[in-house]
């Protein structure tokens, strides 16, 4: 049978991606590999402690139903789910919480239905794709991008909006979408400055800040409550997204908000209304991790993770003799505030493959995930990594630089300097 026009078109587009080195593929890492890629920052997904506690929780509910049976609005709701929402809300200092099957569903559902006709959404240039998808479906009148983490650019745009009488009088809402920790560069958003700016320029209360805490949940703030809590901004944020698929080591997400916003989302957020609810085993896993956070079990993991961040940075500094004379690699200029290290290189696939061949799981990140010219490998540290693992990874990166032939080894440079000195 001859291929259809559609199949030919899809094959052609895939060929173009392959030619441009942007073709995505599903991969499976060998079980013996060292994880420097996943978002499992606390290594909870492989933790014997979580495994034991999880099985105990399942055993305490021997009659649990494996599947949820339907959407939350039909047959998929449970007292267990509602109690978990109340527990999560209390832990993060919020009035209410609403569970979603994923962070993507939560962001898409929120931004598609909460902004009303004529409202304005201002979003950080590096905001997640899920927010973009929600904005695409939104009734908001305008969606305006501001420069990444630039309070100055946000102020410029907000000041310009004040020429709109409805904005100025508080009759038109302005939503500001940011992240507390950005996943590609590992940098923190200036949340406190953004809150102060919005309150100053929109005193009528029509400025609503939405914070995505996907990557900060579990590793920042007291017991892992997140960056908003660590800054004491709980009452200043309209809604927060906390996902469970990263440091929490599970799956799913929750939006923290007011009771009226929660009820509104139940009625209008299509990813919630038309999706089969999370099953009991998934809910139980999330509940167990929140118990571990509250009883302090995860605190030593966070402490170790923070020590690895400093160690990784110090080890990368030993590469400076190479990076100074080469355009192949850029290392962070200062100690990162997160376990995410962006190592910029024009050859991310080559470096990633080199590391993978030695048993280190790192991934190349290229356009359109990051802007053109900022391709990199992203190194994520985990509580399950050791300092010896970090040392070995950095040494592997060093060997790649040498193997590329763009720089000399430190030993060769020292020998050359000695020869020149004798002459």
C-alpha positions as CSV (number, residue, x, y, z in Angstrom):
1,X,0.0,0.0,0.0
2,X,1.4,3.4,-1.0
3,X,2.0,5.8,2.0
4,X,-0.7,8.4,2.5
5,X,-0.1,12.1,1.9
6,X,-0.3,12.6,5.7
7,X,2.2,9.9,6.4
8,X,4.6,11.3,3.8
9,X,4.2,14.8,5.4
10,X,4.9,13.5,8.9
11,X,7.9,11.5,7.6
12,X,9.3,14.6,5.9
13,X,8.9,16.7,9.1
14,X,10.6,14.0,11.1
15,X,13.4,13.9,8.6
16,X,13.9,17.6,8.9
17,X,14.2,17.3,12.6
18,X,16.7,14.5,12.3
19,X,18.8,16.6,9.9
20,X,18.6,19.6,12.3
21,X,19.6,17.3,15.3
22,X,16.3,18.1,17.0
23,X,14.6,14.7,16.7
24,X,13.2,13.5,20.0
25,X,13.4,9.8,21.0
26,X,12.3,7.7,23.9
27,X,15.3,6.2,25.7
28,X,15.9,3.8,28.6
29,X,18.9,4.3,30.8
30,X,20.8,1.2,32.0
31,X,19.9,0.4,35.6
32,X,23.6,0.8,36.7
33,X,23.8,4.4,35.4
34,X,24.3,7.3,37.7
35,X,21.3,9.6,37.5
36,X,22.3,13.2,36.8
37,X,19.2,14.0,34.7
38,X,15.9,13.3,36.3
39,X,13.8,15.7,38.5
40,X,13.8,13.1,41.3
41,X,15.9,15.5,43.4
42,X,15.5,13.7,46.7
43,X,15.8,10.3,45.1
44,X,12.6,9.3,46.8
45,X,11.3,7.3,43.9
46,X,14.0,4.7,44.7
47,X,14.0,5.2,48.4
48,X,13.6,2.0,50.6
49,X,12.1,4.3,53.3
50,X,9.4,5.5,50.9
51,X,8.9,2.0,49.6
52,X,8.3,0.5,53.0
53,X,6.0,3.3,54.1
54,X,4.0,3.1,50.9
55,X,3.5,-0.7,51.2
56,X,2.4,-0.1,54.8
57,X,-0.1,2.5,53.7
58,X,-1.6,0.2,51.1
59,X,-1.8,-2.6,53.6
60,X,-3.7,-0.4,56.0
61,X,-6.4,-0.1,53.3
62,X,-6.7,-3.8,52.2
63,X,-10.0,-3.1,50.4
64,X,-8.7,-0.3,48.2
65,X,-9.9,-0.1,44.6
66,X,-7.1,-0.2,42.1
67,X,-8.7,2.1,39.6
68,X,-10.5,5.4,40.5
69,X,-13.5,4.5,38.4
70,X,-14.1,7.8,36.7
71,X,-13.6,11.6,36.9
72,X,-13.8,13.3,40.3
73,X,-17.2,14.7,39.3
74,X,-18.6,11.3,38.6
75,X,-17.3,8.2,40.4
76,X,-13.6,9.0,41.0
77,X,-13.9,11.1,44.1
78,X,-13.1,9.8,47.6
79,X,-12.8,10.9,51.2
80,X,-9.2,9.9,51.0
81,X,-8.6,12.4,48.1
82,X,-10.4,15.2,49.9
83,X,-8.5,14.6,53.1
84,X,-5.2,14.6,51.2
85,X,-6.2,17.9,49.6
86,X,-6.8,19.4,53.1
87,X,-3.5,18.0,54.4
88,X,-1.6,19.5,51.4
89,X,-3.2,22.9,51.8
90,X,-2.5,23.0,55.5
91,X,1.2,22.0,54.9
92,X,1.7,24.7,52.4
93,X,-0.2,27.4,54.3
94,X,-3.0,27.6,51.8
95,X,-6.8,27.9,52.2
96,X,-7.6,25.1,49.8
97,X,-6.0,22.6,47.3
98,X,-7.3,20.8,44.3
99,X,-5.7,17.7,42.9
100,X,-4.9,17.3,39.2
101,X,-3.4,14.3,37.3
102,X,-0.3,16.3,36.3
103,X,1.2,19.7,36.5
104,X,0.6,20.2,32.8
105,X,-3.1,19.5,33.3
106,X,-3.2,21.9,36.2
107,X,-1.6,24.8,34.4
108,X,-3.5,24.3,31.2
109,X,-6.8,24.1,33.1
110,X,-6.1,27.1,35.3
111,X,-5.0,29.5,32.6
112,X,-7.6,28.3,30.1
113,X,-10.6,29.1,32.4
114,X,-9.7,31.5,35.3
115,X,-8.7,34.7,33.3
116,X,-11.9,36.3,32.1
117,X,-12.7,38.0,28.8
118,X,-10.6,41.1,28.5
119,X,-8.2,40.3,31.3
120,X,-4.5,40.5,30.7
121,X,-1.8,37.8,31.3
122,X,1.8,38.8,31.8
123,X,4.2,35.9,31.7
124,X,7.9,35.3,32.1
125,X,9.7,34.5,28.9
126,X,10.8,31.2,30.3
127,X,7.4,30.1,31.6
128,X,6.6,26.4,31.1
129,X,4.9,25.1,27.9
130,X,1.8,24.1,30.0
131,X,1.1,27.7,30.8
132,X,1.5,28.6,27.1
133,X,-1.1,25.9,26.3
134,X,-3.5,27.3,28.8
135,X,-3.0,30.8,27.5
136,X,-3.7,29.6,24.0
137,X,-7.1,28.4,25.2
138,X,-7.7,31.4,27.4
139,X,-10.3,34.1,26.9
140,X,-7.9,36.7,28.1
141,X,-7.7,39.8,25.9
142,X,-3.9,40.1,25.9
143,X,-1.0,37.8,26.7
144,X,2.3,39.7,27.1
145,X,5.7,38.3,27.6
146,X,8.3,40.0,29.8
147,X,12.0,39.4,29.9
148,X,13.1,36.5,32.1
149,X,13.3,37.4,35.8
150,X,13.3,41.1,34.9
151,X,11.3,43.1,37.4
152,X,12.3,46.2,35.4
153,X,10.7,44.9,32.2
154,X,7.6,43.8,34.1
155,X,7.3,47.2,35.7
156,X,7.6,48.8,32.2
157,X,4.7,46.7,30.9
158,X,2.6,47.1,34.0
159,X,3.0,50.9,33.9
160,X,1.9,50.8,30.3
161,X,-1.2,48.9,31.2
162,X,-2.3,51.7,33.5
163,X,-3.3,53.7,30.5
164,X,-6.3,51.3,30.3
165,X,-8.9,52.8,32.6
166,X,-10.4,49.4,33.4
167,X,-7.0,48.2,34.6
168,X,-6.4,51.4,36.6
169,X,-9.8,51.2,38.3
170,X,-9.5,47.5,39.1
171,X,-12.2,46.4,36.7
172,X,-9.9,44.3,34.5
173,X,-7.7,41.6,36.0
174,X,-3.9,41.3,35.4
175,X,-2.4,37.9,35.9
176,X,1.4,37.5,36.4
177,X,2.6,34.0,35.6
178,X,6.1,33.1,37.0
179,X,8.0,30.1,38.4
180,X,9.8,30.0,41.7
181,X,12.5,27.8,40.2
182,X,13.1,27.6,36.5
183,X,14.0,24.1,35.3
184,X,16.4,24.9,32.4
185,X,18.7,27.4,34.1
186,X,18.1,26.5,37.7
187,X,17.6,30.1,38.7
188,X,15.1,31.4,41.2
189,X,12.4,34.0,40.4
190,X,12.4,37.3,42.2
191,X,9.1,36.6,43.9
192,X,9.3,39.2,46.6
193,X,10.2,42.0,44.2
194,X,7.3,41.0,41.9
195,X,4.8,41.0,44.7
196,X,5.9,44.4,45.9
197,X,5.7,45.7,42.3
198,X,2.2,44.4,41.6
199,X,0.9,45.7,44.9
200,X,2.4,49.1,44.3
201,X,1.1,49.5,40.7
202,X,-2.2,47.7,41.1
203,X,-3.4,48.8,44.6
204,X,-7.1,48.0,43.7
205,X,-6.3,44.3,44.1
206,X,-6.8,43.3,40.5
207,X,-3.2,42.0,40.2
208,X,-3.0,38.2,40.6
209,X,0.3,36.4,40.9
210,X,0.4,32.7,39.9
211,X,3.6,30.8,41.0
212,X,4.6,27.5,39.6
213,X,6.5,25.7,42.4
214,X,6.9,22.4,40.4
215,X,10.7,22.3,40.8
216,X,10.9,23.8,44.3
217,X,8.3,21.6,46.0
218,X,10.0,19.4,48.6
219,X,13.4,20.9,48.6
220,X,13.0,24.6,49.6
221,X,11.5,26.1,52.8
222,X,10.9,24.5,56.1
223,X,10.3,20.7,55.6
224,X,10.1,21.4,51.8
225,X,7.1,23.7,51.8
226,X,8.4,25.6,48.8
227,X,9.9,29.1,48.1
228,X,6.6,31.0,48.5
229,X,6.4,29.7,52.1
230,X,10.1,30.3,52.7
231,X,9.5,34.0,51.8
232,X,6.3,34.3,53.9
233,X,4.3,35.2,50.8
234,X,1.5,32.7,51.2
235,X,-1.2,35.4,51.5
236,X,0.2,37.4,48.6
237,X,-0.1,34.8,45.9
238,X,-3.4,34.1,44.1
239,X,-2.6,30.5,43.2
240,X,0.4,28.1,43.4
241,X,1.1,24.9,41.5
242,X,2.8,22.1,43.4
243,X,3.6,19.0,41.5
244,X,4.4,15.6,42.9
245,X,6.5,14.1,40.0
246,X,9.8,15.8,40.9
247,X,11.3,15.9,44.4
248,X,8.2,14.3,45.8
249,X,9.0,11.2,43.7
250,X,5.3,10.4,42.7
251,X,2.9,11.8,40.1
252,X,0.1,14.3,40.0
253,X,-0.2,17.9,41.2
254,X,-2.3,20.3,43.2
255,X,-3.3,23.9,42.8
256,X,-3.3,25.8,46.1
257,X,-5.9,28.6,46.0
258,X,-8.9,30.1,47.8
259,X,-12.1,28.0,48.3
260,X,-13.9,30.0,45.7
261,X,-11.2,29.4,43.1
262,X,-11.2,25.7,43.9
263,X,-14.9,25.5,43.3
264,X,-14.6,27.5,40.1
265,X,-11.9,25.1,38.8
266,X,-14.1,22.1,39.7
267,X,-16.8,23.6,37.5
268,X,-14.7,25.0,34.6
269,X,-11.3,23.3,34.4
270,X,-11.7,20.8,31.6
271,X,-8.6,18.7,32.4
272,X,-10.2,18.0,35.7
273,X,-13.8,17.6,34.6
274,X,-13.1,15.2,31.7
275,X,-10.1,13.2,33.1
276,X,-10.2,9.9,35.1
277,X,-9.2,10.8,38.6
278,X,-5.9,9.7,40.3
279,X,-6.2,6.2,41.6
280,X,-5.8,5.3,45.3
281,X,-2.3,3.9,44.9
282,X,-1.2,7.2,43.4
283,X,-2.9,9.2,46.1
284,X,-1.4,7.0,48.8
285,X,2.1,7.5,47.5
286,X,1.7,11.3,47.7
287,X,0.2,11.1,51.1
288,X,3.1,9.0,52.4
289,X,5.7,11.5,51.1
290,X,3.9,14.4,52.8
291,X,4.0,12.5,56.0
292,X,7.7,11.9,55.6
293,X,8.2,15.6,55.0
294,X,6.2,16.6,58.1
295,X,8.0,14.1,60.4
296,X,11.5,15.3,59.2
297,X,12.5,12.2,57.3
298,X,13.4,14.2,54.2
299,X,15.5,16.9,56.0
300,X,18.8,14.9,55.9
301,X,18.2,14.4,52.1
302,X,17.8,18.1,51.6
303,X,21.0,18.8,53.6
304,X,23.0,16.3,51.6
305,X,21.6,17.7,48.3
306,X,22.6,21.2,49.3
307,X,26.2,20.0,50.1
308,X,26.3,18.4,46.7
309,X,25.4,21.7,45.0
310,X,28.5,23.4,46.6
311,X,30.7,20.4,45.8
312,X,29.6,20.3,42.2
313,X,30.3,24.0,41.7
314,X,33.7,23.7,43.2
315,X,34.6,20.8,41.0
316,X,33.4,22.6,37.9
317,X,35.7,25.5,38.9
318,X,38.6,23.1,38.3
319,X,37.6,23.1,34.6
320,X,38.3,26.8,34.3
321,X,41.8,26.3,32.7
322,X,40.0,24.5,29.9
323,X,36.9,26.7,29.5
324,X,38.9,30.0,29.5
325,X,40.6,28.9,26.3
326,X,37.7,27.0,24.7
327,X,34.2,27.9,23.4
328,X,33.1,24.3,23.9
329,X,31.8,24.7,27.4
330,X,30.5,27.4,29.7
331,X,30.2,26.7,33.4
332,X,28.1,28.7,35.9
333,X,29.7,32.0,37.0
334,X,28.5,31.8,40.5
335,X,27.2,29.1,43.0
336,X,23.7,28.0,41.8
337,X,20.8,28.3,44.1
338,X,19.4,25.0,43.0
339,X,20.5,21.4,42.1
340,X,20.1,22.3,38.4
341,X,23.4,23.1,36.6
342,X,23.1,24.4,33.0
343,X,26.4,23.7,31.2
344,X,26.2,25.5,27.9
345,X,27.9,24.0,24.9
346,X,27.5,24.2,21.1
347,X,27.8,20.4,21.0
348,X,25.3,19.1,23.7
349,X,24.6,15.8,22.0
350,X,28.3,15.0,21.8
351,X,28.9,15.8,25.4
352,X,25.8,14.0,26.6
353,X,26.7,10.9,24.6
354,X,30.2,10.9,26.0
355,X,28.9,11.1,29.6
356,X,26.3,8.4,28.9
357,X,28.9,6.0,27.5
358,X,30.6,6.2,30.9
359,X,27.4,5.5,32.8
360,X,26.3,9.0,33.6
361,X,22.8,10.0,32.6
362,X,22.7,13.5,31.4
363,X,20.6,14.9,28.6
364,X,21.2,17.4,25.8
365,X,18.8,20.3,25.8
366,X,18.3,22.1,22.5
367,X,16.0,24.5,20.7
368,X,13.0,24.9,20.9
369,X,13.1,23.8,24.6
370,X,15.7,26.6,25.1
371,X,16.4,29.6,22.9
372,X,18.8,29.3,20.0
373,X,22.4,29.6,21.0
374,X,21.8,28.5,24.6
375,X,21.8,24.7,24.0
376,X,23.3,22.8,26.9
377,X,23.5,19.7,28.9
378,X,21.5,20.0,32.1
379,X,23.0,18.3,35.1
380,X,20.5,17.6,38.0
381,X,21.9,16.6,41.3
382,X,20.1,14.2,43.6
383,X,20.2,13.1,47.2
384,X,21.1,9.7,45.9
385,X,24.3,11.0,44.3
386,X,27.6,10.9,46.2
387,X,30.5,13.4,46.1
388,X,32.5,10.6,44.4
389,X,29.8,10.4,41.7
390,X,30.1,14.2,41.2
391,X,33.9,14.0,41.0
392,X,33.7,11.2,38.4
393,X,31.2,13.1,36.3
394,X,33.3,16.3,36.2
395,X,36.3,14.2,35.3
396,X,34.4,12.7,32.4
397,X,33.5,16.2,31.2
398,X,37.2,17.2,31.5
399,X,38.1,14.2,29.3
400,X,35.6,15.2,26.7
401,X,37.2,18.6,26.5
402,X,40.6,17.1,26.0
403,X,39.3,14.5,23.5
404,X,37.7,17.2,21.4
405,X,41.2,18.5,20.7
406,X,40.2,22.0,21.3
407,X,42.3,22.4,24.5
408,X,45.5,20.8,25.8
409,X,45.5,18.8,29.0
410,X,46.7,20.6,32.1
411,X,49.8,18.3,32.1
412,X,50.7,19.2,28.5
413,X,50.3,22.9,29.1
414,X,52.5,22.6,32.2
415,X,55.2,20.8,30.3
416,X,55.1,23.4,27.5
417,X,55.5,26.2,30.0
418,X,58.5,24.4,31.5
419,X,60.1,24.1,28.1
420,X,59.6,27.7,27.3
421,X,61.0,28.7,30.7
422,X,64.2,26.7,30.0
423,X,64.6,28.5,26.6
